[in-house]
Amino acid sequence: KNQVEQSPQSLIILEGKNCTLQCNYTVSPFSNLRWYKQDTGRGPVSLTIMTFSENTKSNGRYTATLDADTKQSSLHITASQLSDSASYICVVIRYSGAGSYQLTFGKGTKLSVIP
Amino acid sequence: NAGVTQTPKFQVLKTGQSMTLQCAQDMNHNSMYWYRQDPGMGLRLIYYSASEGTTDKGEVPNGYNVSRLNKREFSLRLESAAPSQTSVYFCASSRENLSGANVLTFGAGSRLTVL
């Protein structure tokens, strides 16, 4: 079964600290993996897209890694800011044939950054 | 630059009532989607439209109908609302049908409560 599991479910960190969010998936065949940030009361916004051949990709203070062999991805946030408080959603895209793709969403990790 | 606009933002219905959620995008995207987001669950696809004039069922289509009115607009209709349809609904669009590079752009969401 195609699944995306994220951990932890929730996380509280002090402003300025680093944190790492995890995503494990069983989706196959793999096309790409995306991390989205969802602020409370808003729609998700794309942070990064990881293709099969990419191991690491950075977007400012956000760094995503992908290990396609172990089917794991992580999102590392450096020097956290209050504005990083949000849910972070891992999405894995698989090719479902005939030019179509399917998305499987994780449940998200709710990050709270406190002063 | 509005992106994806959803209306209404909030709605309370009684069981059995009908309503339509409206969605419009101004990015000239071909593909549009309706998702629902429930606590403790990942986003689930209700219906999508790969191009103007076409619609297809997603993961959880029961109890919903959609209309791709034109390239810009994609509406979601609940003919006879049920409490199980209490959720936050997100409309999204992408330039082409989902593939390795195309990114989903989400609206801000519509929170629906069915009593």
Interface residues (C-beta under 8 A of the other chain):
Chain A: V4 S31 N32 R34 G41 R42 G43 P44 V45 S46 I49 T51 I89 I93 G99 S100 Y101 Q102 L103 T104 F105 G106 K107 G108
Chain B: V4 G40 M41 G42 L43 R44 L45 F90 A92 N97 L98 S99 G100 A101 V103 L104 F106 G107 A108 G109
